[in-house]
Amino acid sequence: MCDACGINRADRRPGGPVSLLLAAAAAGLLWLSFAQAWWNPIQDPDVFWQLWAGRQMLAGEFPRTNTFSWTAPDTPWVPHEPLVALSYAAAGLEHVGLLRGIVVSLSAGMLAVLAWRREAAWATLFALCGCLVLVIYGRSERALSWGNLVLAAIACLVYRVPARHRWRMPLAAALVGVWANVHGSFVLGVLMLGLVHWRWGPLAAGLCLFNPSGWKLYALVLGYGVGHEAQAFVHQAIPEWYPLDLTTPLGWLRLICLLAAGYLLMRDRQWRWVVLWALVGILAVRHQRFFDVLCIALLAPVTDALARRLPARQIAHPAPLLAAAMFVTAIVSPRPAVDATMYPDPLLHDLPREARLWNEFHLGGWLGYHGRRCYWDPRNDCYPPDVLQDGLRIAKRWPGWGEALERRRIEAVLASDAALLAALEADGWTATASHEGFKLLRPPHPVSRAASAPSSAPDERGSSARPAGTQ
């Protein structure tokens, strides 16, 4: 026996049974949080427009306007996730689940690297418990998960690679430039590197200009928070942009984690990371989607602060155990398919290609991928505000929703919301096809066409029959 706590000296070694048991617990926490990426069905609506855009790019045409829809076919569009789109298009829809599993598993492994401290088992475990609470959206096939992976890699370079390795900051800046082609959260990377040393922030910001849209990418990303014309709709209608929900215990737990992280950083006088915590924390309270990046960016310094306050206890590295668990999960899990309850594939042959269709918001990308023009889709930045507001008015059945249907000369509606379907049928709309709660409805009277008909639909392979908007 080696000390008053009565633990055998062999159990205190990183390879001892107790330290291995603690490492297994840490790996288990990460596995419980992230392994679902290997079996959950494909649900995120962004995947479909990314597949469409990626196919355009692979064909040598970079989409520049919103040819996806009939409501705003000539509106400029900034494709801000080209590497994700290209990856998904190259893999195909049937392999999106495989790519998702790899990306999310790698992110989980890097979180293990960021949180592990050999002599601080309890700090490691507490920090990883915070990841379970604060990483909300980065477990799916959406591009944000890819951005989280790049952020975790940069955080490992900044926090875990010794400063004597002079290549770590140039490599981190280069990764921020890659991040700009993956997800709009890259701005956080610019801020992080600037806080490490002022010269690296501007360099990373300059490298981010090496994307297909150049400076317009900055205008898009920064506009979501400071006045982009889609801002009001985004903040009003998309749940991830809602403020922190304090009506639930989970919302309060996230707030407690946020405040505890700030307290620890301020007590340790880690002022550069206090600045990061304050700026991103404010955004996270206003818009829940920022909790992911806040957690990953500050995981290492918060773990260090915990390690200085919690009892010392050795722990083996959880990453190898996590890798083994993820590998087994990948082997035994069925290949994820598209969620049939969200996307009614059997109705595709009933959908008219040229009709002015109003669709539920999440169906837009799915429709475009299958060659049908949509009213709107999650690429909300390329729709005029009046299109978005009319779409929301119809979806929520706000006053004037019937007039919005007439004003847009809607010839068909595809929806699953029972209240909306009942209201339409009460007004004389007729269901021409249905599947698993979805209905395709036609108006009671023929709708007169506007002077200019909707532009031709993209074909089934996702390429546009009309060259406008590509180059």
C-alpha positions in Angstrom: 0.0 0.0 0.0 1.4 3.4 -1.0 -0.6 6.0 0.8 -3.4 6.8 3.3 -6.1 6.1 0.7 -5.2 2.5 0.7 -4.8 2.0 -3.1 -2.1 -0.4 -4.3 0.8 1.4 -6.1 0.2 -0.8 -9.2 -3.3 0.6 -9.5 -1.9 4.1 -9.6 0.1 3.5 -12.8 -1.5 4.6 -16.1 -1.7 1.0 -17.0 -3.0 -0.2 -13.7 -6.5 -1.7 -13.4 -8.1 1.3 -11.7 -6.6 3.8 -14.1 -7.8 1.5 -17.0 -11.2 1.3 -15.4 -11.4 5.1 -15.2 -10.2 5.4 -18.9 -13.0 3.0 -19.8 -15.5 5.2 -18.1 -14.2 8.2 -20.0 -14.3 6.3 -23.3 -17.8 5.2 -22.4 -19.0 8.8 -21.8 -17.8 9.7 -25.3 -19.2 6.6 -26.9 -22.6 7.2 -25.4 -22.6 10.7 -26.7 -21.2 10.1 -30.2 -21.7 6.5 -31.3 -25.2 7.2 -32.5 -23.6 8.6 -35.7 -23.1 5.0 -36.8 -26.8 4.0 -36.6 -29.1 7.0 -36.7 -31.0 7.4 -39.9 -30.1 10.3 -42.2 -32.4 13.2 -41.2 -30.6 16.5 -41.8 -32.2 18.4 -44.7 -28.9 20.1 -45.7 -27.5 16.8 -47.0 -29.7 16.8 -50.1 -28.7 20.3 -51.3 -25.1 19.5 -50.5 -25.3 16.4 -52.7 -26.9 18.4 -55.4 -24.3 21.2 -55.2 -21.5 18.6 -55.0 -22.6 17.0 -58.2 -22.7 20.3 -59.9 -19.1 20.9 -58.8 -17.9 17.5 -59.9 -19.5 18.2 -63.3 -17.4 21.4 -63.5 -20.2 23.9 -62.7 -20.1 25.9 -59.5 -23.6 27.0 -58.5 -23.8 30.8 -58.0 -27.6 31.4 -57.9 -30.6 29.7 -56.4 -31.6 27.5 -59.4 -32.9 25.0 -56.8 -36.2 26.9 -56.3 -39.0 28.3 -58.5 -39.6 31.3 -56.1 -36.1 32.9 -56.4 -34.2 31.1 -59.2 -31.9 34.1 -59.9 -31.1 35.1 -56.4 -27.3 35.0 -55.7 -26.2 32.1 -53.6 -22.9 31.6 -51.7 -22.2 27.8 -51.3 -20.3 28.0 -48.1 -19.6 24.3 -47.4 -18.0 23.1 -50.7 -15.7 20.5 -49.2 -18.6 18.8 -47.5 -20.7 19.0 -50.6 -17.9 17.5 -52.7 -17.3 14.7 -50.2 -20.9 13.7 -50.0 -21.4 13.8 -53.7 -18.3 11.7 -54.3 -19.5 9.1 -51.8 -23.1 9.1 -52.8 -26.2 9.2 -50.6 -25.8 5.6 -49.6 -22.4 6.3 -48.0 -23.3 9.5 -46.2 -23.8 7.5 -43.0 -20.3 6.1 -43.3 -18.7 9.5 -43.7 -20.8 10.8 -40.8 -19.6 8.0 -38.5 -16.0 8.6 -39.4 -16.2 12.4 -38.9 -18.0 12.2 -35.6 -15.8 9.4 -34.2 -12.7 11.3 -35.1 -14.1 14.3 -33.3 -14.9 12.2 -30.2 -11.3 10.9 -30.2 -9.9 14.5 -30.3 -12.1 15.4 -27.4 -10.5 12.6 -25.5 -7.1 14.0 -26.3 -8.1 17.5 -25.2 -9.6 16.4 -21.9 -7.1 13.7 -20.9 -4.7 14.5 -18.1 -2.7 11.5 -16.8 -2.7 12.7 -13.2 -6.2 14.1 -13.2 -8.8 11.4 -13.7 -11.6 13.3 -12.1 -11.0 16.5 -14.1 -11.0 14.4 -17.3 -14.3 12.7 -16.4 -16.0 16.0 -15.3 -14.8 17.7 -18.5 -16.1 14.9 -20.7 -19.5 15.0 -18.9 -19.7 18.6 -20.0 -19.2 17.5 -23.6 -22.3 15.3 -23.3 -24.3 18.4 -22.2 -22.9 21.0 -24.5 -22.2 19.3 -27.9 -25.7 19.5 -29.2 -25.6 19.4 -33.0 -22.2 18.0 -33.9 -23.3 14.3 -33.8 -25.1 14.3 -37.1 -24.4 14.4 -40.9 -24.6 18.2 -41.0 -21.6 20.3 -42.0 -21.4 21.6 -38.5 -20.0 18.2 -37.4 -17.3 18.6 -40.0 -16.5 22.0 -38.6 -16.4 20.6 -35.1 -13.8 18.1 -36.3 -11.5 20.8 -37.8 -12.0 22.9 -34.6 -11.0 20.0 -32.4 -7.9 19.4 -34.5 -6.9 23.1 -34.2 -7.5 23.0 -30.5 -5.2 19.9 -30.2 -2.5 21.9 -32.0 -3.0 25.0 -29.8 -3.3 23.3 -26.4 -1.7 19.9 -26.6 1.3 20.4 -28.9 4.2 22.0 -27.0 5.1 25.6 -28.1 8.6 24.5 -29.0 7.2 22.9 -32.1 7.3 25.9 -34.4 5.1 24.1 -37.0 2.0 24.0 -34.8 0.7 27.5 -35.4 1.3 27.6 -39.2 -0.5 24.2 -39.4 -3.3 25.6 -37.3 -3.7 28.6 -39.5 -3.7 26.4 -42.6 -6.5 24.3 -41.0 -8.5 27.4 -40.4 -8.3 28.1 -44.1 -9.6 24.6 -44.8 -12.3 25.2 -42.2 -13.5 28.1 -44.3 -14.5 25.6 -47.0 -16.2 23.3 -44.5 -18.5 25.4 -42.3 -19.2 29.0 -41.4 -17.9 28.5 -37.8 -14.4 29.1 -39.1 -14.5 32.6 -37.8 -14.0 31.2 -34.3 -10.7 29.7 -35.6 -9.5 33.2 -36.6 -10.4 34.5 -33.1 -8.7 31.6 -31.4 -5.4 32.0 -33.2 -5.5 35.8 -32.8 -5.8 35.3 -29.0 -2.8 32.9 -29.0 -0.7 35.6 -30.8 -2.0 38.6 -32.6 -0.1 37.8 -35.9 -1.8 34.4 -36.4 -5.3 35.8 -36.5 -4.8 38.0 -39.5 -2.9 35.3 -41.3 -5.7 32.8 -40.7 -8.2 35.4 -41.8 -6.3 35.9 -45.0 -6.1 32.1 -45.7 -9.9 31.9 -45.3 -10.2 34.0 -48.5 -9.1 31.0 -50.5 -12.5 29.7 -51.0 -14.7 29.7 -54.1 -16.6 32.8 -53.0 -13.8 34.9 -51.6 -14.7 37.8 -49.4 -18.5 37.1 -49.9 -18.1 34.2 -47.5 -17.3 36.6 -44.7 -20.3 38.7 -45.6 -22.6 35.7 -45.5 -21.3 34.3 -42.2 -21.1 37.6 -40.3 -24.4 38.7 -41.7 -26.3 36.1 -39.9 -25.7 37.9 -36.6 -25.4 41.5 -37.6 -28.1 42.3 -40.2 -28.2 39.8 -43.1 -31.6 40.0 -44.8 -32.4 36.4 -43.7 -31.5 37.0 -40.1 -35.0 37.7 -38.9 -36.3 34.5 -40.5 -33.4 32.4 -39.3 -33.8 33.5 -35.7 -37.5 33.2 -35.7 -38.1 29.8 -37.5 -35.0 27.6 -37.1 -34.6 25.9 -33.7 -30.8 25.9 -33.5 -30.9 29.7 -33.7 -33.3 29.9 -30.8 -32.0 31.3 -27.4 -31.1 29.0 -24.6 -34.2 27.3 -23.3 -34.4 27.7 -19.5 -37.8 26.0 -19.3 -36.1 22.6 -19.2 -33.6 21.1 -16.7 -31.2 20.5 -19.6 -31.3 24.2 -20.5 -30.4 25.1 -16.9 -27.6 22.4 -16.9 -26.1 24.0 -20.0 -26.2 27.4 -18.3 -24.5 26.1 -15.2 -21.8 24.5 -17.3 -21.3 27.8 -19.1 -21.0 29.8 -15.9 -18.8 27.2 -14.2 -16.4 27.3 -17.2 -16.2 31.1 -17.0 -15.6 31.0 -13.2 -12.8 28.6 -13.6 -11.1 30.5 -16.3 -11.4 33.8 -14.4 -10.1 32.3 -11.2 -7.0 31.0 -13.1 -6.6 34.4 -14.8 -6.6 32.8 -18.2 -7.7 36.1 -19.7 -7.3 35.2 -23.4 -9.7 32.3 -22.9 -12.0 34.4 -20.8 -12.4 36.7 -23.8 -13.2 33.7 -26.0 -15.7 32.4 -23.3 -17.4 35.8 -23.1 -17.8 36.4 -26.8 -18.9 32.9 -27.8 -20.8 32.4 -24.5 -23.0 35.4 -25.3 -23.7 33.9 -28.7 -24.5 30.5 -27.2 -27.1 32.0 -24.8 -28.7 33.8 -27.8 -28.4 30.9 -30.2 -27.9 27.4 -29.0 -25.9 26.2 -32.0 -22.8 28.0 -30.6 -22.6 25.6 -27.6 -20.8 23.1 -29.7 -17.9 25.3 -30.7 -17.7 26.9 -27.2 -17.3 23.5 -25.6 -14.6 22.2 -28.0 -12.7 25.5 -28.0 -12.5 25.7 -24.2 -12.3 22.1 -23.2 -8.6 22.0 -22.6 -8.2 25.1 -20.5 -11.3 24.2 -18.4 -9.9 20.7 -17.9 -6.6 22.2 -16.7 -8.5 24.5 -14.3 -10.4 21.5 -12.9 -7.2 19.5 -12.5 -5.8 22.2 -10.2 -8.9 21.8 -7.9 -9.8 18.1 -7.9 -7.9 15.3 -6.2 -5.1 13.8 -8.2 -5.8 10.3 -9.6 -4.1 8.6 -12.5 -6.0 7.6 -15.6 -5.0 5.7 -18.7 -5.6 7.4 -22.1 -9.2 6.8 -23.1 -8.6 7.3 -26.9 -7.5 3.7 -27.7 -10.5 2.3 -25.9 -12.8 4.7 -27.6 -11.3 3.9 -31.0 -11.9 0.2 -30.4 -15.4 0.7 -29.3 -16.2 2.9 -32.3 -14.7 0.4 -34.7 -16.8 -2.4 -33.3 -19.9 -0.2 -33.4 -19.2 0.6 -37.1 -18.9 -3.1 -37.9 -22.1 -4.2 -36.1 -24.4 -1.3 -36.8 -26.7 -1.4 -39.9 -25.9 1.0 -42.7 -27.9 4.2 -42.0 -30.6 5.0 -44.5 -32.6 8.2 -45.1 -35.4 8.6 -42.5 -38.5 7.5 -44.4 -40.8 9.2 -41.9 -39.3 12.6 -42.8 -38.9 12.2 -46.6 -41.8 10.5 -48.5 -39.9 8.9 -51.4 -43.1 7.1 -52.7 -44.7 10.5 -53.4 -42.0 11.6 -55.8 -43.7 10.2 -58.9 -46.9 12.1 -57.9 -45.1 15.4 -57.7 -45.5 17.6 -60.8 -42.2 19.0 -62.0 -43.4 22.3 -63.2 -46.1 23.1 -60.6 -45.7 25.9 -58.1 -45.3 23.7 -55.1 -45.4 24.8 -51.5 -43.4 22.4 -49.4 -42.6 22.1 -45.7 -39.2 23.8 -45.1 -37.2 20.6 -44.4 -38.3 19.0 -47.7 -36.8 21.6 -50.0 -33.4 20.0 -50.4 -34.9 16.6 -50.8 -37.1 17.9 -53.6 -34.3 19.6 -55.4 -32.1 16.6 -55.2 -34.8 14.5 -56.8 -35.4 17.0 -59.6 -38.4 19.0 -58.3 -38.4 22.7 -57.8 -39.1 23.8 -54.2 -40.8 26.8 -52.7 -37.9 27.1 -50.1 -35.3 25.0 -48.4 -32.8 25.3 -45.6 -30.4 27.4 -47.7 -32.4 30.4 -46.4 -29.7 32.9 -47.3 -30.6 32.8 -51.0 -34.3 33.6 -50.6 -35.8 37.1 -50.4 -37.3 38.0 -47.1 -40.8 38.2 -48.5 -40.6 34.6 -49.8 -39.4 33.4 -46.4 -42.1 35.3 -44.5 -44.9 34.1 -46.8 -43.6 30.6 -46.4 -43.6 30.9 -42.6 -47.0 32.5 -42.7 -48.4 29.5 -44.5 -46.6 27.0 -42.3 -47.8 28.6 -39.1 -51.3 29.5 -40.5 -50.8 33.1 -39.4 -53.3 35.7 -40.5 -53.1 36.2 -44.2 -51.8 32.7 -44.9 -54.6 32.0 -47.4 -53.8 35.2 -49.2 -50.1 34.2 -49.3 -51.1 30.9 -51.1 -53.1 33.0 -53.7 -50.4 35.6 -54.0 -47.8 33.0 -54.8 -50.2 31.1 -57.1 -49.6 27.9 -55.3 -50.7 24.9 -57.4 -49.9 22.1 -55.0 -48.9 21.6 -51.3 -46.8 18.9 -49.9 -47.0 18.7 -46.1 -47.4 16.5 -43.0 -48.5 19.0 -40.4 -52.0 17.8 -39.4 -53.4 21.3 -38.5 -52.2 22.8 -41.8 -53.6 19.8 -43.8 -57.0 20.1 -42.0 -57.2 23.8 -42.7 -56.4 23.3 -46.4 -59.0 20.5 -46.7 -61.5 22.7 -45.0 -60.9 25.3 -47.7 -61.6 22.7 -50.4 -58.1 21.5 -51.2 -58.1 17.9 -52.3 -55.5 15.2 -51.5 -54.3 13.5 -54.7 -51.7 11.3 -53.0 -50.6 10.4 -49.4 -47.9 8.4 -47.6 -47.0 8.0 -43.9 -48.8 11.2 -42.8 -47.7 13.3 -45.9 -50.3 14.5 -48.3 -50.1 16.1 -51.7 -53.0 18.5 -52.1 -54.4 20.5 -55.0 -56.5 23.7 -54.8 -60.2 23.6 -55.3 -59.9 25.8 -58.5 -57.3 26.1 -61.2 -54.6 28.6 -60.5 -53.8 31.2 -63.1 -50.1 31.3 -64.1 -48.0 34.4 -63.8 -46.5 36.0 -66.9 -43.2 34.2 -66.3 -43.4 30.5 -65.6 -41.0 28.8 -63.2 -37.7 27.9 -64.7 -37.2 24.3 -65.7 -36.5 21.7 -63.0 -33.1 20.0 -62.5 -32.9 16.5 -63.7 -32.9 13.4 -61.4 -29.1 13.5 -61.3 -29.2 16.9 -59.7 -27.8 18.9 -62.7 -29.8 21.8 -63.9 -31.4 21.8 -67.3 -30.8 25.5 -67.4 -27.3 26.9 -67.2 -28.2 30.1 -65.4 -26.5 30.4 -62.0 -23.5 28.2 -62.8 -20.1 28.8 -64.2 
